Amino acid sequence: MDDVNLADLAEDVAPRLLGAILTHETPEGTVSIAITETEAYSGAADPASHAYRGRTARNAVMFGPAGHLYVYRSHGLHWCANIVTGTEGIASAVLIRAGRVLEGEDLARARRGDKAEGPRLARGPGNLCRALGISAEQNGTDVLTGAQVKLSEGEPVAPALIRSGPRVGVSRAHDWQHRFYIAKDPTVSAYRLSPRAEPPTGA
C-alpha cells in the first residue's frame, strides 16, 4: 500500500482507499474485495465517532497505530470493520462501507446465507464483514503486515469517479461530507438519513 499514506487524517485517507483490496484468508477459503465505499471518522472533534468522548476498552484500537483493524458490533447485530489512520494516540479510522467481491464469491455467498448475489454480496458494512468473515477475532489485526487479513493495492480509481457525500445512518454530524464512493458503482450502498438525525452541524 505504498500509494496510500495511512498516517494521515481519516477524511484524507478515505478516498485513497477506494480501489484498494481487502483480503481475508481463513481455513474455509479466501475472500477478496475491492473497496468501493468508505466513511471517515475522527476522534474528539467528531460527534459521530466512537472516540468522541475519549479512549475506552472498546475503542482503544482507534487510537493507533495506523494500519490496524478496528472491528465493532453495530446495534448488537452486525460487525463493522474500520482501518485505523493518523498519528498514534489520536483516534482516527475509516469505515469500510462496501466492496466488490474479486475472489471467493461462492464462500462470500455462503456466509451471507440470504440469497445475496453479485453487487449485493458486500454492500453495506455489515454485509461486507459477513462476506469477508470478519468479526471480533480480527479486531486489532495489522492489515499491512498480517498473514490473514491484508490490505493491498488495487486498480487506481480515476479522481473524476470519486464522489463524496453525507455519512449514512448516524444521528450526529451526519451532514459531514465524509463518505466517499465510486460513482455509479452498483456495489455502493444507498444513502439513508438516520431517523434520529440531529440538526446539521459545521464540519
Number of C-alpha atoms within 10 A of each C-alpha: 13 7 11 16 16 25 18 17 21 24 21 18 23 27 26 19 31 26 23 22 22 23 23 23 16 13 5 9 14 18 22 23 26 24 25 29 31 30 26 28 29 25 21 17 13 18 19 18 22 22 24 15 12 14 18 12 6 12 16 16 26 33 25 23 21 25 24 28 30 26 25 19 13 11 7 7 8 15 20 24 24 25 30 34 32 24 16 15 14 19 30 32 36 29 22 26 28 29 34 25 27 13 15 20 20 14 17 26 20 14 17 21 11 9 9 16 13 13 16 21 26 31 26 21 23 21 23 28 25 21 28 29 22 20 17 14 9 19 16 19 20 21 22 15 12 13 12 14 23 20 23 17 16 16 10 12 16 10 10 8 11 17 15 17 15 18 25 19 14 19 18 19 21 24 21 18 16 23 25 25 27 23 14 10 14 15 23 24 20 10 12 11 15 14 9 10 14 13 10 12 11 6 12
